Amino acid sequence: MVDRIAEDALPLPLTVEAIDIDWLTRALGQQLPHISVTDARVEDVMLGTSTKIRVRIKTVGEGADQLPDTLIVKGGFEEHSPKMAAMYANEARFYSDIQPFVPMPSPRCFFAGSDRSSHQSIVIMEDLRRPGVTFCDGLKPQTYDQIARRIETMAAYHAATWESPLFEPGGRWADIHSRFETWGLEYMRRYLIADVWAHYMASPRGAAVSTRLHDREWMERALINIGEVQHRQPKCLIHGDTHLGNLYIMEDGTPGYFDAQVARTAWHHEVSYHIVCAADLADRAAWERPLLDHYLLALERAGGPLLDRNQAWHDYRCSIVWGLFIFLTNEVRFQTETVNTAYAARFGQAALDHDLPALIR
């Protein structure tokens, strides 16, 4: 694992073609200084919020046996990438400065770097495409047991970072913020502009959600409200985006996480987001209270606090508004309209079941 963001392999490549033998040798040399890459071939380029590039390599030298035959090089190689610089840097930060210290199962990282002279941040990680590893799918809701096991792992890294001294001024994670500060707040405001909001309400995911939830002014007030609530509450480190498309299951059944966008905030921001994303429309109402109780027990067992069950239920319900906002406005360059609509429908139904307009006035 890397320990800090690498700097002597900069500048980072801005094109796929620039991921060559020389650059890979320098980047991988951060951890394995005696290896040399003798051959590198791009096998696949997967477009999305960030670009995932599968590279087949051959290496020689001491430590070469520690490298797999294929690696994933992930970074910003697309037209929209300059606008996503903060998000890319946040993920590189996770692998360099957070992964080694939290019990969040995630891909092994061989390099993480950010280039201050451009938008680019790059992570080189293990290739998870292998027999026995299952990638979760937003169009395939999870079983109760799968969700329960996932939130056990959430409870473990929440407990490990609960009110951590590393969040304090001068601490290693002092600059990690909530979703309602810095670039997270800027992102939110971008989609609350009247004509932008109207565009999404007229889209298929808008049609999948009750018009009772199309009120832009209510949404803005509700987000401000829940942001203020979370600001007053104890903080822990969250993955930040636990929809199914960012999750996998390892060969032994252990839930895994990638595409981390870490934030420092209240636990319920993440737990409600994941449960509503992961459960089928027909199951979520019956499952969510038992799943919440399961999380609270797991949090205590992992060394976290004993939380009041009734207050936790209230907070869980209020935080559903975040996922509703995200998937009502999520761009199709990040997720397909089909996936956005599926998630929006799940959050829209949850919002109606819990009467969010009345709960968050």
C-alpha positions as CSV (number, residue, x, y, z in Angstrom):
1,M,0.0,0.0,0.0
2,V,1.1,3.5,-0.6
3,D,1.6,5.8,2.3
4,R,1.4,9.3,0.9
5,I,0.5,10.7,-2.5
6,A,3.5,10.3,-4.8
7,E,5.2,13.4,-6.2
8,D,8.4,12.4,-8.0
9,A,6.5,10.6,-10.8
10,L,4.8,13.9,-11.9
11,P,3.6,15.2,-14.2
12,L,0.9,12.6,-14.7
13,P,-0.1,11.5,-18.2
14,L,-3.2,13.1,-19.7
15,T,-3.7,10.7,-22.5
16,V,-4.0,6.9,-22.6
17,E,-1.1,6.8,-25.0
18,A,1.2,8.4,-22.4
19,I,0.8,5.4,-20.1
20,D,3.9,3.8,-21.4
21,I,6.7,1.6,-20.1
22,D,8.8,4.5,-18.8
23,W,6.0,6.1,-16.9
24,L,4.7,2.8,-15.4
25,T,8.3,2.0,-14.3
26,R,8.5,5.3,-12.4
27,A,5.0,5.0,-10.9
28,L,5.3,1.4,-9.8
29,G,8.8,2.2,-8.6
30,Q,7.3,4.2,-5.7
31,Q,6.6,0.9,-4.0
32,L,9.0,-1.4,-5.8
33,P,12.1,0.6,-6.6
34,H,14.0,-2.3,-8.2
35,I,11.5,-3.3,-10.8
36,S,11.4,-2.3,-14.5
37,V,8.4,-2.6,-16.8
38,T,9.6,-4.3,-20.0
39,D,6.2,-4.4,-21.8
40,A,2.9,-2.7,-21.4
41,R,-0.2,-3.2,-23.5
42,V,-3.6,-1.5,-23.1
43,E,-6.3,-4.2,-23.2
44,D,-9.4,-2.2,-22.4
45,V,-10.6,1.4,-21.8
46,M,-13.7,1.8,-19.7
47,L,-15.2,5.3,-19.8
48,G,-17.2,6.9,-17.0
49,T,-16.9,9.5,-14.3
50,S,-13.2,8.5,-14.5
51,T,-11.5,6.3,-17.0
52,K,-10.4,2.8,-16.1
53,I,-7.7,1.4,-18.3
54,R,-6.7,-2.2,-18.1
55,V,-3.0,-2.7,-18.9
56,R,-1.2,-6.0,-19.3
57,I,2.4,-5.7,-18.1
58,K,5.7,-7.6,-18.0
59,T,8.2,-6.7,-15.4
60,V,11.7,-7.8,-14.2
61,G,13.7,-7.1,-11.1
62,E,13.4,-7.5,-7.4
63,G,9.7,-7.4,-6.4
64,A,8.4,-8.2,-9.9
65,D,6.6,-11.3,-8.5
66,Q,4.4,-9.0,-6.3
67,L,2.8,-7.5,-9.4
68,P,-0.1,-9.2,-11.2
69,D,-0.2,-9.6,-15.0
70,T,-2.9,-6.9,-15.4
71,L,-3.4,-3.6,-13.6
72,I,-6.1,-1.0,-13.7
73,V,-4.9,2.6,-14.3
74,K,-7.6,5.0,-13.2
75,G,-7.7,8.7,-13.9
76,G,-9.2,11.6,-15.8
77,F,-8.7,11.1,-19.6
78,E,-12.0,12.4,-20.9
79,E,-13.5,15.7,-22.1
80,H,-15.3,16.3,-18.8
81,S,-12.3,15.4,-16.7
82,P,-11.0,18.9,-15.9
83,K,-14.3,19.6,-14.1
84,M,-13.8,16.5,-11.9
85,A,-10.4,17.3,-10.6
86,A,-11.4,17.5,-6.9
87,M,-13.2,14.2,-7.2
88,Y,-10.2,12.5,-8.7
89,A,-7.8,14.0,-6.1
90,N,-10.2,12.8,-3.4
91,E,-10.0,9.2,-4.6
92,A,-6.2,9.3,-4.9
93,R,-6.1,10.7,-1.4
94,F,-8.1,7.7,-0.2
95,Y,-5.6,5.2,-1.5
96,S,-2.6,7.1,-0.4
97,D,-3.6,8.4,3.0
98,I,-6.7,6.6,4.2
99,Q,-6.8,3.0,3.0
100,P,-3.8,1.9,5.1
101,F,-5.5,3.1,8.3
102,V,-9.2,2.0,8.0
103,P,-10.8,-1.5,7.8
104,M,-12.5,-0.8,4.5
105,P,-11.9,-3.8,2.1
106,S,-10.8,-2.3,-1.2
107,P,-8.5,-3.0,-4.1
108,R,-4.8,-3.2,-3.5
109,C,-3.1,0.0,-4.6
110,F,0.3,0.2,-6.3
111,F,0.5,3.9,-6.9
112,A,-1.6,7.0,-6.2
113,G,-0.6,10.5,-7.4
114,S,-2.0,13.9,-8.0
115,D,-0.6,16.5,-10.3
116,R,-1.1,20.1,-9.0
117,S,-0.3,21.5,-12.4
118,S,-3.3,19.8,-14.1
119,H,-6.7,18.2,-13.3
120,Q,-5.1,14.8,-13.2
121,S,-4.9,12.3,-10.4
122,I,-4.1,8.6,-11.1
123,V,-4.4,5.4,-9.1
124,I,-2.9,2.1,-10.2
125,M,-4.7,-0.7,-8.5
126,E,-5.2,-4.5,-8.8
127,D,-7.5,-5.8,-11.5
128,L,-10.6,-7.3,-9.8
129,R,-11.7,-9.1,-13.0
130,R,-11.0,-12.7,-11.9
131,P,-13.0,-15.8,-11.1
132,G,-15.0,-15.6,-7.9
133,V,-15.2,-11.8,-7.7
134,T,-18.7,-10.4,-8.2
135,F,-19.4,-6.8,-9.2
136,C,-22.6,-5.4,-7.8
137,D,-25.1,-3.9,-10.2
138,G,-27.6,-1.1,-9.6
139,L,-30.2,-2.9,-11.6
140,K,-29.9,-6.1,-9.5
141,P,-31.0,-5.3,-5.9
142,Q,-29.3,-7.2,-3.1
143,T,-30.6,-9.8,-0.6
144,Y,-31.2,-9.0,3.0
145,D,-28.1,-11.0,4.0
146,Q,-25.9,-9.2,1.5
147,I,-27.0,-5.8,2.7
148,A,-26.6,-6.9,6.4
149,R,-23.0,-8.0,5.7
150,R,-22.2,-4.8,3.9
151,I,-23.4,-2.6,6.7
152,E,-21.3,-4.6,9.2
153,T,-18.2,-3.5,7.3
154,M,-19.5,0.0,7.3
155,A,-20.0,-0.1,11.1
156,A,-16.3,-1.3,11.4
157,Y,-14.8,1.6,9.6
158,H,-17.2,4.1,11.1
159,A,-16.3,2.9,14.6
160,A,-12.6,3.0,13.8
161,T,-12.8,6.7,12.8
162,W,-15.5,7.9,15.2
163,E,-14.6,11.4,16.3
164,S,-11.0,10.6,15.3
165,P,-8.3,12.9,16.6
166,L,-7.0,12.8,13.0
167,F,-9.9,15.1,12.1
168,E,-8.6,17.8,14.5
169,P,-6.7,20.8,13.3
170,G,-3.2,19.7,12.3
171,G,-4.4,16.1,12.0
172,R,-3.8,13.9,9.1
173,W,-7.4,14.1,8.0
174,A,-8.2,17.7,9.1
175,D,-8.9,18.8,5.5
176,I,-11.6,16.1,4.9
177,H,-15.0,17.7,4.8
178,S,-18.6,16.8,4.8
179,R,-20.8,16.6,1.6
180,F,-22.2,20.0,2.5
181,E,-18.9,21.9,2.4
182,T,-16.2,22.9,-0.1
183,W,-16.5,21.1,-3.5
184,G,-19.4,19.0,-2.3
185,L,-21.5,22.1,-1.7
186,E,-20.5,23.5,-5.0
187,Y,-21.6,20.3,-6.7
188,M,-25.0,20.5,-5.0
189,R,-25.6,24.1,-5.9
190,R,-24.9,23.4,-9.6
191,Y,-28.0,21.2,-9.9
192,L,-30.3,23.4,-7.8
193,I,-30.3,26.1,-10.5
194,A,-33.9,26.4,-11.6
195,D,-33.5,25.5,-15.3
196,V,-31.1,22.7,-14.5
197,W,-33.5,21.3,-11.9
198,A,-36.4,21.6,-14.4
199,H,-34.5,19.6,-17.0
200,Y,-34.1,16.6,-14.7
201,M,-37.6,16.7,-13.5
202,A,-38.7,16.3,-17.1
203,S,-36.4,13.3,-17.6
204,P,-37.4,9.6,-17.2
205,R,-36.1,9.6,-13.6
206,G,-38.2,12.6,-12.8
207,A,-41.2,10.7,-14.2
208,A,-40.3,7.8,-11.9
209,V,-40.6,10.0,-8.8
210,S,-43.8,11.6,-7.4
211,T,-44.4,15.2,-8.4
212,R,-44.7,15.8,-4.7
213,L,-40.9,15.5,-4.6
214,H,-40.2,17.9,-7.6
215,D,-40.3,21.0,-5.5
216,R,-36.8,22.5,-6.0
217,E,-37.1,25.0,-3.1
218,W,-38.1,22.3,-0.7
219,M,-35.2,20.2,-1.9
220,E,-32.8,23.0,-1.3
221,R,-34.2,23.7,2.2
222,A,-34.2,20.0,3.0
223,L,-30.5,19.6,2.0
224,I,-29.5,22.6,4.1
225,N,-31.5,21.2,7.0
226,I,-29.9,17.8,6.9
227,G,-26.4,19.3,6.4
228,E,-26.9,21.4,9.5
229,V,-28.0,18.3,11.5
230,Q,-25.0,16.3,10.4
231,H,-22.7,19.2,11.2
232,R,-23.9,19.1,14.8
233,Q,-23.5,15.4,15.2
234,P,-20.5,13.2,15.9
235,K,-18.4,12.6,12.8
236,C,-16.8,9.5,11.3
237,L,-15.2,8.7,7.9
238,I,-17.6,7.4,5.2
239,H,-16.8,5.9,1.8
240,G,-19.1,8.6,0.4
241,D,-20.8,6.9,-2.5
242,T,-21.9,3.3,-1.6
243,H,-24.4,2.8,-4.5
244,L,-24.1,-0.7,-6.0
245,G,-22.0,0.3,-8.9
246,N,-19.1,1.1,-6.6
247,L,-19.2,-2.2,-4.8
248,Y,-18.1,-5.8,-5.2
249,I,-18.0,-9.1,-3.4
250,M,-14.7,-10.9,-2.9
251,E,-14.2,-14.7,-3.4
252,D,-14.8,-15.4,0.2
253,G,-18.0,-13.3,0.4
254,T,-16.3,-10.2,1.9
255,P,-18.0,-7.0,0.7
256,G,-15.5,-4.8,-1.1
257,Y,-15.5,-1.0,-2.0
258,F,-14.0,1.0,-4.8
259,D,-14.5,4.5,-6.2
260,A,-14.3,6.0,-2.7
261,Q,-15.2,9.7,-2.3
262,V,-14.5,9.9,1.4
263,A,-16.2,12.5,3.6
264,R,-16.3,13.3,7.3
265,T,-19.9,13.3,8.5
266,A,-22.6,11.5,10.5
267,W,-23.0,7.8,10.0
268,H,-26.6,7.9,8.8
269,H,-25.6,9.8,5.6
270,E,-24.0,6.6,4.3
271,V,-26.2,3.9,5.9
272,S,-29.5,5.3,4.5
273,Y,-28.0,5.9,1.1
274,H,-26.8,2.3,0.8
275,I,-29.9,0.6,2.2
276,V,-32.2,2.4,-0.2
277,C,-29.9,1.9,-3.1
278,A,-29.4,-1.8,-2.5
279,A,-32.9,-3.0,-1.5
280,D,-35.6,-3.8,-4.0
281,L,-38.7,-1.6,-3.9
282,A,-40.8,-4.5,-2.6
283,D,-38.4,-5.3,0.2
284,R,-37.0,-2.0,1.6
285,A,-39.9,-1.0,3.8
286,A,-39.8,-4.3,5.7
287,W,-36.1,-4.6,5.9
288,E,-34.8,-1.1,6.7
289,R,-35.6,-1.0,10.5
290,P,-34.1,-4.5,11.1
291,L,-31.1,-3.5,9.0
292,L,-30.7,-0.3,11.0
293,D,-30.8,-2.2,14.2
294,H,-28.2,-4.6,12.8
295,Y,-25.9,-1.7,11.9
296,L,-26.3,-0.1,15.4
297,L,-25.4,-3.4,17.1
298,A,-22.4,-3.9,14.8
299,L,-21.2,-0.4,15.5
300,E,-21.2,-1.1,19.3
301,R,-19.4,-4.4,18.8
302,A,-16.8,-2.6,16.7
303,G,-16.1,-0.2,19.5
304,G,-18.4,2.6,18.5
305,P,-20.9,4.3,20.7
306,L,-24.3,3.1,21.9
307,L,-26.8,5.2,19.9
308,D,-30.4,5.9,20.8
309,R,-32.5,3.7,18.5
310,N,-35.4,6.2,18.1
311,Q,-33.1,9.1,17.3
312,A,-31.1,6.9,14.9
313,W,-34.4,5.9,13.1
314,H,-35.3,9.6,12.7
315,D,-31.8,10.5,11.4
316,Y,-31.8,7.6,9.0
317,R,-35.1,8.7,7.5
318,C,-34.1,12.3,7.1
319,S,-30.9,11.4,5.3
320,I,-32.8,9.7,2.5
321,V,-33.1,13.1,1.0
322,W,-29.5,13.1,-0.1
323,G,-29.8,10.0,-2.2
324,L,-33.1,11.3,-3.7
325,F,-31.3,14.5,-4.7
326,I,-28.3,12.6,-6.1
327,F,-30.2,10.3,-8.4
328,L,-32.7,12.9,-9.5
329,T,-29.8,15.0,-10.8
330,N,-27.0,12.5,-11.6
331,E,-25.6,13.1,-15.1
332,V,-25.8,10.3,-17.7
333,R,-22.0,10.5,-18.1
334,F,-21.8,9.2,-14.5
335,Q,-24.5,6.6,-14.6
336,T,-26.9,5.6,-17.4
337,E,-30.4,7.0,-17.4
338,T,-31.7,3.5,-16.7
339,V,-29.6,3.2,-13.6
340,N,-30.4,6.7,-12.4
341,T,-34.1,6.0,-12.9
342,A,-33.9,2.8,-11.0
343,Y,-32.2,4.5,-8.0
344,A,-34.5,7.6,-8.2
345,A,-37.6,5.3,-8.1
346,R,-36.2,3.6,-4.9
347,F,-35.5,6.8,-3.2
348,G,-38.7,8.4,-4.4
349,Q,-40.8,5.6,-2.9
350,A,-38.8,5.7,0.4
351,A,-39.3,9.5,0.5
352,L,-43.1,9.0,0.2
353,D,-43.2,6.1,2.7
354,H,-41.4,8.3,5.3
355,D,-43.3,11.5,4.2
356,L,-40.0,13.4,3.9
357,P,-41.8,16.7,2.9
358,A,-43.4,16.6,6.4
359,L,-40.4,15.1,8.2
360,I,-38.0,17.8,6.8
361,R,-39.9,21.1,6.8
